[in-house]
């Protein structure tokens, strides 16, 4: 069985566009590896190459692991 890896502030995750309207902000590429700076309801603030971006929670891909 697979489960999504939990993440929090300080974690490294990847970001991606999600079909159905969730898009990454301009300047943040698909599958960039970013560090989570803050977590708010439905949004995450991430840092990539010295810049901060607000990203919809649905765009975060923290990875999967076998249980």
Number of C-alpha atoms within 10 A of each C-alpha: 6 9 10 12 12 10 14 14 13 13 13 16 19 18 23 20 18 13 8 6 7 14 17 19 12 7 9 21 14 13 14 13 19 21 19 24 17 14 15 10 7 9 15 21 18 27 19 15 10 6 9 15 18 17 23 21 16 15 20 22 18 16 13 12 9 8 7
